[in-house]
Amino acid sequence: MSRDPKHDKALDAGDELNIPALEVSDLRRSLRSLMKPAITVDIDTPVHDAVHMMQTKRIGCVLVTSHRKLLGIFTERDVLKKIQGSAFDLRATPITEVMTINPQALNEDDTIAYALNFMDLGGYRHIPLVNDLFEPVGLVSVKDIVSYLVQHFADEVLNLPPHPMTVQEEDIPIPDDGLAEPEDTE
């Protein structure tokens, strides 16, 4: 596969524009710098209320607590996998029936690099951040991390066209299965 000189030129543009390059130290920053406030619901919260909260606050998950301790996480994936198309009465079903129990959590002092690896290995999009008493203190999403990393790239890099080897729809051969309409012979 050959390299496209336009891509190399765009990558070099960051140097010319004095955009800070991503360094290892940037990945060693603590999650505290990226975390957002933890949005929590109690274990008795009906699914309907949790979904409504996620919609109105435009968030991808809520953390489920009891006596301020993290017991679960309820995410958009849970809505799609466990609720969509089911016969649940969302106003009567407690969040505990559909949440992910005992979610993996990190500490706000853990590093961005550690969180990236943790999320990749576990397939997580959201990671609760807890204190030593396992009380939620914040939340970090993969979007938060990507938004942080993007700051280290020039606009020229971020706006590169799709990979030059990408196949366009019109380039895909369509096999003749005999079902094509006959050509007009007039």
Secondary structure, 3 states (H helix, E strand, C coil): CCCCHHHHHHHHHHHHCCCCCCCHHHHCCEHHHCCECCCEEECCCEHHHHHHHHHHHCCCEEEEEECCEEEEEEEHHHHHHHHCCCCCCCCCCEHHHCCEECCCCEECCCEHHHHHHHHHHHCCCEEEEECCCCCEEEEEEHHHHHHHHHCCCCHHHHCCCCCCCCCCHHHCCCCCCCCCCCCCCC
